[in-house]
Amino acid sequence: MLSTMQDTPHRWIYRDPAPEKFHDGWLRTGDVGTVDAHGFVQITDRAKDVGAAVIGVPDPRWEERPLACVVTRPGARPTAEALQAFLGERVARWWVPERWSFIDEVPKTSVGKFDKKVLRARHAGGALTVVGAASTRAAR
């Protein structure tokens, strides 16, 4: 994640002393990137956009509930249950998706933003493998 020291020009550009934007004196920009051997920074993504997209899908009880479409790291094998447990300790219970789809990559628009319309169309067409909904619904 890209950060910059608090005493850099960013402090005057943002003109916002909000402490939650800083960590140990560093402004947390939310950008993800790399630094090469010559010290050049290449911003490649946004932290909030890395690895998952959540879309609303029809639900018989609530009309609509979230479906988390997750890209896993190579070799990682998370389960819906493990991800639910992880999120359950960090967010409101009703925010935690019951439905999960593990995908190779999140489709993006021509400008690099997540294309949730493509994910919704894939779900509607049955092209996404969805796990977790039946077991969660049965537990209620």
ABEGO torsion letter per residue (X at the ends): XBBBBAABAAAAAAGBABAAABBGGBBBAGBBBBBBAAGBBBBABBAAABGBBBBBBBBAAAGBBBBBBBBBBBGBBBBAAAAAAAAAAABBAAABBABBBBBABBBBBAAGBBBAAAAAAAAAAGABBBBGAAAAAAAX
